[in-house]
Amino acid sequence: MKRRDFILKSLITGLGLTYSGNLALAGALPGDKRLSILHTNDMHSRIDPFPDDGGRNANQGGMTKLANLVSRIRTEEDSLLLLDAGDVFQGTPYFNFYGGELEFKLMSKMGYDASTIGNHEFDNGLEGILAQLPNAQFSHICSNYDFSKTILQDKILPYEIFRKNGIKVGVFGLGIELDGLVGKKNYGNTLYLDPVSIAEEMVSELKSKKCDLIICLSHLGYSYRSGKIDDLKLASAVSGIDLILGGHTHTFLDEPTRVVNAEGFDTIVHQVGTGALRLGKVDFVFSKDNKVKLASVRSLPIY
Ligand SMILES: [Zn+2]
């Protein structure tokens, strides 16, 4: 496979710095197209900021503050996708009382385009997911859970193609192995399929549909010392995924990890912790013929 001309420019926005709008992307030419991907993971029902208890995260994070930041960015970017990598549910009394209704309604208001399914989405069983789906005005995408023998049949998409600013963006999702992590009664007849072979299928499907950019929403986890599949191993094993937006391990990456695999394919892996403490922002510049020229990745603090 031919190595693409791909430059990753990583910019770290440390805690305490304010979001200062768009950075001029060096190398962009007139006629180039922009696309920004905003992403979260493991928000864990954190609607309000963390409590004022003197802890490290006191008064920071939470979906209400996230909503302010997203609406500010929307005034500055005309071409945006807002994505989540799972575990929206569980973590505060809001989930215990309302079962995820507030989370999905808030995400809908923020204009989320899609989320994947984290292990905690199963905390109220398949029925708990089904009951909340009408509150989500965005897609749920997961490619390696086969829900065909469950009440979620046809409710979860294996992938979706978004068209933004003339760019075709293919998004698929990967969930973690449920056995041993989620009670059998909560996931019922959901079948877990091998993430690597499913990712290969998704890449070829999305390439055949002429996607210019392929994004994986992953709830596999960033990295494990064991042989268990994770985002870094996925990027090494499968060529063709431009961006892996991860979750599950609650990893705060100050800068993304760039994986160039044995075939020379370049993948950006990013993850932004938990509790809506950070928002990931990946700015792409595409040439006139829809080839990625530049990517700038940031992790914006939410406070
Ligand atoms: Zn989580």
Boltz pocket constraint, residues with backbone or C-beta under 6 A from the ligand:
constraints:
  - pocket:
      binder: B
      contacts: [[A, 42], [A, 44], [A, 86], [A, 87], [A, 118], [A, 120], [A, 248], [A, 249], [A, 250]]
      max_distance: 6.0
